[in-house]
Each structure stands twice: as structure tokens, then as C-alpha cells.
Amino acid sequence: MAGEADPPPAAYERVRARFPYFEAQRRGEQPAFMENAGGSQVPACVADAVRDHLLSDCAQLGAGHAVSGRSDAVVKAAHAAVAEMLGCAPPAGADSHAGGGGAAGGGGHVAIGPSTSQLFANLGACFSRLLGPEDEVVVQEACHEANIGPWVRCAADSGATLRFWPVDTRPRFSRPSPAASGADTDAAAAAAAASAGAPLGVSFPCASSLSQLASALSPRTRVVAVTHVSNILGGVQDLPRLVNLIRSEAPRARLVVDGVAFAPHRAPDVAAWGVDFYAFSIYKTWGPHAAALYGSAPAFAELAAACGPAGGGAAAGGAAGGVACSFGPNHYFVPGSDPSYWFELGGASHEACAGVVALADYLRALGSCLAPAGGEGAAAAAAADGGGGEAAPERGAAAGGPATARALRRPPLARSEVLAAFEAAAALEAPLGGPILELLASHPRVILVGPGPLEDGGDGGGGGADGGGGRGGRRADHGWCERVPTISFVSTVKPSRQVAREIQERGYAIRSGHAYAHRLLTALAPALLPYLQREAAEGDGDGDGQGALEATVEDGVVRVSLLHYNTPSEVEGLVRALREVL
């Protein structure tokens, strides 16, 4: 049910009108899209810019002719836009790849690559040359494998000691523990209650204890890899608290944060948080299939100083203007003055960069979507559309495709515009998760995996330096500082893949599986399995022992992941479908 402060339906329609997907959905040609944690839909302005670049502006950078110059401008503008989205400013004297102009906060560099997995793999390979047997690496078990695998390999290659920050797999009961009433085990009592149609009353918030992190840290710790939001659990970690703890207990450590599941919901603020490396997937934030990695200037400098120039590098008369790179995946003669390019082997995708530049137009429109029709917000949205028409490029046909040229003519994306966009996104998302969480938390045959419905308390905020925040100061339960509408659960009587298939048949695009958080579900499976009363499916083994555990991990969870362009009416329909299926 909509609350007094919920956004009006017209606000959702203004946003959805910018996405061709939702027009096709209105015609009945597409399902309601609720698998956004795997990749978001793309506004028309982004798709147009990618197409226009491929048709009009394809050229290698730095060649000096007009077409190359337009590609130069696109790539430079894309890095600047991503830097503003992350809240990072370029260090003094940084060149065109290094970041955005005018962003608040400290200096850093931004690299654009094909995926977060690839960027973290490159970073881990760099650290494998920096670390040694006397060093330690700490990895959060709740991470997506993109921010675990590289550090497992790094530790193996360097001889460093690998430590895991474990997830808490203890169940949480919404009522007194069933075993307290005389049952042999909590799981047996809860299962009996579920068979009788009573609410199961159990969930697995799966928070990661700060005290356990503190016990894993030491002065020998050199890397700490964590997730900002779990792509399974949906809980937001208090990043500033993590930073303070790590700086206190492991002052030499570099903090590497996976922001993929945070960035579509709140504006990152890497400079204010004081993180060393932070990555997110642009294609999960309404852009083309690309990702971005931020590194602070001191963190990049440490890598450069530790690895030094390679043969043929600066020490051997190599690249001018800086120390040559010998540790990133790019060529040895890439200038040391351009750390972002160290991680852009072969260069960033030019057409993806064109899409990123145009994404700024969508962010401006999103920031004004809650404004009354005909007011200043409407004028801002019209300005983001280039005045409402297909204005011809100022420089004629030679200026490239109209979408790209129009985006480049506008002022660079400002941090204030980023903050306004994510404030609007948070307001649009606020009514969405509650009805789903309330159903799942009370259903007799469902176990919620992740924090439950939001509770009041604490000082929220909108994703600034607090690292989390939320509408009205609401905070999530059991160790998380907030939650986003990425919601996972299991049925006690049906495999997750069956539940997902039956929901899909009713017109809702969701998914099941481990979502690349394989180690999280491997840790959870032994605690979860006693509550399941499913018959072994074909290919699941005998439903006992190790085979049952492996089947539970592979079957995973059912995941519903929403963004600001989903609507309360879609959520109402999904809740009805869930009631039918569960």
C-alpha cells in the first residue's frame, strides 16, 4: 500500500518513458523486469550514443585527424563522468584519463574496463608481485567471486597468508527459538511448525561481524577485500566503520571494495569514505556493458613504487613524462603519469564510453523526475533532452552522430547532478521492497536469506559519507546499516529453480542460483539444509550428505532485484504471483 510520502505514479512514468524496454512491456512484449542485479535496462539516449559512435566516430585515439579527435573527446568525457559518479577528483596535473574535473574530495584515478571481474583480476595480479610470504590478505566470504578469486590467486602466487572474514550463518527467529520449547533442534521444530501451516519464523541475515574482522586483521595485513552490498543479501555495510577499523588494526592494508550492488541504488563517495580501490559495473547502472575501477592516488603510487620500471621502461630510457608501467596488464611503455591506462589494456571501449557520456543526460532527467510538471524540474528534463527535439550537431555532419555530439556539447556532469539523481532513485525505490519482504518473512514455507524488513532507527542519509543511509532514517536489521531491494529467499518445499520458473511463467523476469556468490552459499548450505523438506530432484544425487550440500549451493536462492524504474503496481503483481507459487 502506498504511503503518504510515496512518489506519485507520474514520477515512475517519467522515468520509464526514457527506456524502450518499458514501452515494449506496456505492449505485452516483455516481462516485468526484476533481475536488475544481473544488469539493468538502458535508456534510449545511451543506446543512441553507442550506435552513433559506431556509425560516425570509429577511430583510434591520438591520431590527430577529426574523427580521432572526436573519439579522444568521448573517452576523456566518459572518464570524467564516471569520476563524478564515484565522487572522486583527479590529482593535480593528472591527464585526460585520470578522472573527472570539479568533483569534490581527494584525488584518484578511474579506469574503464569490460567488467568488474576483469578489473579486479588485473588488480589482484598486480598485488601478487607486491606481496610476499610475510604478508596477509583478508577476504570477506560474502563477496561476489569477482572480489574473492583474484585475492585467492594473489595469495597463492605470492605466498601471502589468506584469511577469510566469515559470514554469520546462525539463523534468526522472529519468535522465541523453537528448540527453547523442548524440540530436539531449532530446525526440526521449525520444520514441524511449517508442516502444520504455522509461520516458519526463521531467516538468515548473514551479516559479517566486525569483531571477527578485527580478529583477522594485523599489522601484516596488506589487502582487505570486501563487498559494499552483497548481491545476494541486499544488506549495506557501514563502509566508514570498516575503513576506521582497518586503518586502526592494519595500517598498511589497502581496502578493495566491490561496489557493484551498491552503485545502482546510492551515489558512491569514494573520497569521503577514504577507500583505496572501489569498482562498479556500469552495465548495472543503466549504461553499456563496461565497468569502472577507482584507485586513490596513494594506492596507485604504492603499486608503481613497489614494482618499479621494467626492462625498456623509464630506467632504460623508456616512456617520457613518467615511470613506465611494469605491473599493470598494459604495455610496459605506458606512461606512469596515467595510472588509469595501466588497467585499460587495448584501451577502454570507445562506444561504451560514448554511452557513458550520454548516461549523464539520463542522470539529469532522473534528478528532476519528482519535480511538478511544468516546474523547474521539467525544464531541466527538457534540457537533458536537448530542448526536446533532435537538434542538429553544431558542427554539421562531420561532428559525428547527433546523440554523441549533443551530449558532448552539454556542460560536464556535475557531482550535484549525480546526488540529485540518486536522491530521486532512493525515493522511487523506497516503497518497493517492503511488501515483498513482509510476505517472505511471514510465509510458512519460506526462508529469507538476508536482512528482513527495514526498521526505524539511526540517522539515515542518502548515500553520502555515511556509506549507507536510507529514507527517513530507516535501517536494516542484524548488523546491516541499511538494505536495498535486492531480495533473496528459498522455499522449504520447492527448488529455487522451480520457484523462479513458475514466477517467470507469470510474467516476471527474476532468477535463481548462486549469482557468483558461491562461497557465501557454500558457507550457508549446512545451516540451511536442515530446514528444507524438498524431494531430491533429478541430478541432485541422493539428497543426503555432500551431494545434498552441493545441490543446495547450485540451486541457490530465488532473487528479486528492483531498481527505481520498477513500480509499486509491478510489486503488487509479483506479490500475488509469489502467493500463488509459494
N, C-alpha and C positions, 0 to 999 in steps of 0.2 A: 504493500500500500504506500502510495506517495505521501511524503511528509510535507509540512508547510514550506520548508526551505528547499525542497527538491526542485531541480531545474524544470522549466516548462517544456512540454513536448516540442515546441518550436525550436528550442535550442538544439535538441538532438537532430531534428530535421535539417537545420542549417549545416551542421557538421556532415551528416550523411549525404547531403546533396553534392558534396565535393568528391565522393567516391563512386565511380561507375558500378562497383560491385553491388552497392545497396539499391541502385536503380534496377539491376537485374534481379535482385532478391525481391523487390516490390512486384516485379512481373511474374514471380514464381519460378524463376530460372535458377536461383541459387538458394542454398540453405541459410538459416540464421548462423552467422559465423561466430563461433565461440571457442576457437582454437588459436587465439591471438598470441599465446606464449610461444607458439611454434613459428610465428611470422604474421605480421599484421597485414591488413589490406592497404592499398596505396591510393592516394588521391590522384585525380586526373592531372593536376599540374606536375606531379613528379613523373608520371608515365609519359606525358607530353615532352618534358625536358629530355628524358632519356632517348626518346625516339628522335627528337630534333637534333640532338648531338650526334647520334649515329648517322643521320642523313646529311648533315651540313658541316659538322665541325671535327670530323675524324682526322687527327694528325698527331704526330709525335710532338712532345713538348720541346721548347727551346730551339726550334729550327729557324725562327726569325721571320717567317712569312705570315700572312694574315690568318690563315686557318690555324696554324700552330699557336699564334698569339691568342686566339680565342680559347683554345684548349688550355693554354697557360692560365688564362684568367679564370676559367671554370675550376681547375684544380686548386688554385690559390683560394678562390672564394669558398670552395667546399671545406677546406681545412679551417678557414676562419669561422664558418658557420658551425662546424662540429665543436670547435673550441668554445664558442658561446654556449652551445647546448650543454657542455660539460662544466662551464664555469671556470675555464682556465684562460689565462692571458699568456701571450708569448714572452719569453725572456727578452730583455733588452738586446737589440741588434739581431734578433732571430730573422731568418729569411722566410720566403713565401710558404714553405711547407710547415713552419713551426707551430702555427696556431692562429687564433683569431685576434683581431685588433679590438681594443676597447673593452675586453672582458674584465670584470672585477677579479681581484685575487692575485695569487702568486703566479710565477712563471712556470711554463711547462710546454711540452711538445705533443702534438697529435699525429698519429699515423693512421691511415685508412687502408684497410685490407679486405680480403674476401670474406672473413668470418672471425668471430671471437676465438673460436677453436684454433684457427691458424695463427692469429696474432699471439695468443698465449703459448702456443707451441714454439714459435720463434723466440719468445722471451725466455721460456724455460731452457731452450738450447743455449742462449747467451749465458745464463746463470750457471750452466753446467761447466763452463770454462772459468767462472769466477770463484766457485765454491770448492772446498776440499774436505778431506776426512774429518777435520776438526770442527766443521760447521754442521748446523742443524736446519732442517726445513720442517715447518708445521703447516699442515693442510687440513682444512675443515671437511669433515666427512659429508656434510650436507650439500657440498658443491656439485654443480654440473661437472661432468667429466672433463670439460674443456679447461677447468682450473684445478684439476687433480692430476690427470695423466702427465702433463708436462713436468710437474714437480716430482712425481714418482720417477720418471725417467731422469730428471736432473740429479736427483739424489743417487740413483744407481750409477750414473755416468761419472759423477764427481766424488763418490764415496761418502757424501754427507749422510748424516743420520736423518731418517724420515720419521716424523711423529704425526699422528692423526689427532685432530680435535674432534672427539666423538659426538655423535648425536645422542640425545637422551631418548631412549626407546621405551621408557616407562609409560604405561597407559595413564590417562586421566579420566576419572569418573565424575559424571555430573551429579551423582548422588553418592552416599557413602559406599565404600568399596564393597562389592558383592561378597567377597570372602570374609568380610567382617561379620556377616550374618550367619556364618557357620559352614559355608561351602568349602570344598577342598581347595579350590583355586578361584581367583577372580575370573579367569577365562571360562571355567566350567559353569560358574554361577551366572555370568552374563549370557553365555550361550543358552542356558536353560531358560532364562528370562525372555530371550529373543524368540525361542521356540514357542513360548506361551503368548507371544504377541506383545510383551512388555518392551518399553524402550530399552535399548542396549545400554545407553548411558556411558559409552566408552569412546575415547578419542586418543589420538597420538599427536600431541602438539609438536614433538620432535625438536624442541629448542636445543641450542648448544650452550652449555653452561660456561659463563665467563670464568668461574673458578677452575674448571677443567682446562680452559685455555691457558690461564695463568700458570697452572702446574706444568704445562707443556713448554712454556717459554723459558729461555735462559739467555745469558749474555752470549752464548754461542749461536743463537738463532739468527739466521741471515735472511730467511724468506718466510712470510706468513701469507698463505693463500686462503681467502675467504670469499663467501658469497654475500652480496648485499641483501638480496631477496632470493630465497630458494624457488626454483621454477616448479617444484612440486608442492611445497608447503605454503607459499604465499606470505610467509611472515617476513617482516622487515627487521633487520638487525640494527641496533643502535650503533651506527658506524663511529661517531665521535668517541663513544665509550671504548670501543675496540681500539681506536687509534691511541687513546690515552694509556690504555693498559699495555699495549705493545711497546710504546715509546718508553714506558717505565720499566718493564720487565726485560725487554730485548732491544736495547737502544741501537744496535747495529742492523736490525732487521728492516727489510723492505716489505711493505704491505701491498699485496696484489689483490685487487678486488674485482670480482665478476659482478658487473652492474647490469647484466642483460635483462634480468627480470624486474629491475627497479626502474630503469630509464624510460619505459613506456608509460609510467604512471606518475613519476615525480621528476623534477629537474635535478640532475646531479649537480654537486657543488664541490668539485674536487679540490679546489684551492682552499676553501674554508674548512673542509674536512681534514686536509693535510695528508692524504693518501699518497703513495708513491707511484702506483700504477692502477689504472681503472679502465675497464673495457666495456663496451656495449655493442649490441647488434643493431645497425641502422635499419635493417630489414624487419626488425620487430618494433620499430618506432616510425612506421609509415613511410619509410624510404626504400630505395633499391637494395638489392642483395649485396650488402657490404657491412663492414664493422669498423669500429674505431678504438684505438688504444691511446690513452693519455699516459704520459710519464712525466714526473716532475723533473725540473732541470737538474737538481742534485742527484736524482736516481740515475738519469741518463749519464751524467758526468762520472758517476762511480763506475758504471759499466765501461765507459771509454778509458778511464784512468787505469782500471784493473787489467784490461785486456791489452791495451797499447796498440801501436801500429804494427801491421803485419809486413812481411816482405813485400816491397814495392809500394808500401804506404808512405805516410808523411816522413818517417825517419829515413826512407830510402829515396827521397825526392819525389814523393807521390803527390796526391791531391793538394792543390793550393787552397788556402783560406781556412784550414782546419786540419785536425788529426784525422787520418784516414781510418775508416771503419774496418775492424778485423774480426768482429764478433757477431754482428747482425747478419741476417741472411742475404743482404745485398752485396754488391761488388766491393772489393777492397778499396777502390779508389773513390768511393762515395765520400764527399767531404764530411769531416767530423762536425762541421758547423750546422749540419742538417740532420739531427737525430731521427726525426720522423721518417726520413727517406731510408734510414738504415733498415727499417722494417717493411718497406714497400718494394719488395723485390719485383722488378719489372714495372714498377710504378703503380699507383692507385688506378683503378678502373675509371677512365675518363667519363664514360657515360653514367657510371654510378655517381661520380662527382657532380655531373650536371643535375641528376635527380636530387642530390643533397642540397644544391643551391636553390632549386625550386621548392624544396621542403620548407624553406624559410617562409614562402608565401602561405603555405598551409598553417604553419605555426602562428603567423599573424592573424589569419582568419579564425583559428581556434581560440585565440586570446580574446576575440571580440564576440564570440558566439552567444554569450549570455547577455549582451547589451540589448536594450529595447530596440525594436525595429525602427529605423529612421533616425536613430541617435548617432552619437559619435562612433559607437562600435560598428554600426552598419557602414559608415563612411570608411572606417579602417578596413573592413572586409572588402569593400569595393576597391579600395586602393590596392589590396593584396591581389585582386584580380586584374590589376592593370586598368582600372577605371571601368570594368565591366565589359569590355569588348576585346577583340583580338587586335590590339594596336600593332601596327607595323613596326619592325625594328627601326631604330633611329638611323642606322647606317645602311639601310636597304637590304637587299637580298644577300649581299656579301657579309652581312653581320651574323649569318647563321640562322638556325631555326628560331621562330618567334618566341617560343616558350623560354628557351635559354637566354636569348637576348633581353627579353622583358625582365627576367629575374636578375640578370647582371646589372641592369640599369637602376634597379632599386638600391636604396642605402643598404649596407651590410646588416645582417641580422644583429639586433641588439640584445643584450642579456635581459633587459626589461621585457622585451617581447617574448623571450623564452619563458620567463617566470609567469607572465600573464597567461601564456598558453597552457602551462602545466597547472596553474591555479584553476583554470576553466576545466581542464581534463579531470582533476581531482573532484570538482563539484559534480561533473556529469557522472563520474563513476560511483559517487557516494551512495546512491540508492540501490546499486545493482547487486552487490554481494550478499547483503543481509538476508533476503528471502531464501536464497539457496542454502546458506549456512544454517539458517534456522530449521529448514526442512531436514537437512542431513544430520544435524546434531540431535534431533529428536526422533529420527526414524528407527524403528526396532531392528532393522536388518542392514544398517549402515554403520560403518566406522569412518569417521572423519580423520583424515591424515593432514595435520597442520593445525594452526590455531583456530579457535572457534569464533563465534560472532563477536564483533567489536564490543568492547566495554568502555564505559566512560572513565576518565581519569587522566591526569597528566596534562602537560602543556603540549598541544599538538603541533601546529605549524604546517607549512605546505611544502616540505621537502627542501628546506634551506640547510643551514649549518647543523640543525638537529639531526639530520640524517634519516629522518623518518617523517613523523608528523602525520596529521590527518584532520579531517573535517571535524570541527567542534571539539578538538582535544581528545577525541576517542582513541583508545589504544587497544591493541590486541592482548590476548591472554598469554600466560605461561611463558614468560621470558622474551617475547617479541615486543618491540616498541610500537608496532602497527601491523596491519596486513593490507595486501592489495587483493583484488578479486581474481586471483588465481587459486582455484579451489579443487582439492583432490580428495577422493574417498574410495572406499572399497565396499562392495556388497558382501555380506556374510554368506549369501546363498547362490550368487551368480558370479562367474568370472568377469573380470573388468572388461575384457574384450567383448563379451556378450552384452553387458550393460551399454557400452559405447555403441555397439552396432544397433541395438534397439532404439537408442536415443537418436542416432543418425537417421534411422528409418522414419522417424517422426519429424525430420526437417531441421535438425540442429547439428552443426558441424562441431563435434568435440572429439576427443581421442582417449585412448588408453595406452598403458605401457609404462616403462620406467623413465621415459623422457630424458635419457642420458644422465640421470641421477642414479646410476646403477649401484654405486656404493652405499648411498643412503638407503635404498630399498633392500640391499643385501643385509645391512645392519638391522633394519626394521623387521624383516621377514620372520625371524624366530619368535619375536614378541607378538607379531600379528597373527601368525598361523593358527594358534590355539583357538582364536575367536571365529575362524572360518568353518562353515559347515557345508562346504561345496563337495559335490561329487567330482572325482578326478576326471578331467576332460581328456579326450584322445590326445596322445602325445605328451601328457603331463606325468607319465610314469605311474607308479602305483599309489600316488597320493600320500606317501609316507617318507619320512627320513629326508635325506639330502635331495632326492628328486622333487619332493613337495616344496622344499625351500626354494630350489631353483625355479620351479614353475611359478611360485608366488612372486618372485622377483621379476621374471619375464612377463607375467600377466600384468604386474604393476598395479597402477591406480587408474581410476577414471578421472580425467582432468577437464574442468571447465575453466577457461581463461577469458576474461572480459576486458574490454577497453572502453574508452569514453564514448565511442560511437555505437556501442550496444545500448539498447533501450530498456526501460522498465517493462514495457509490454513484451519484449522478447524474453525477458527473465520470467515473467508470469507464465508464458507459454512453456518455457523449459521446466519450470516447477511442476506444471501439470504433467508434462511428459515423464519427469522423474517419478512422480507419484504412481503413474501407470506402470512403469518398468520395474521399480524397486519393490 
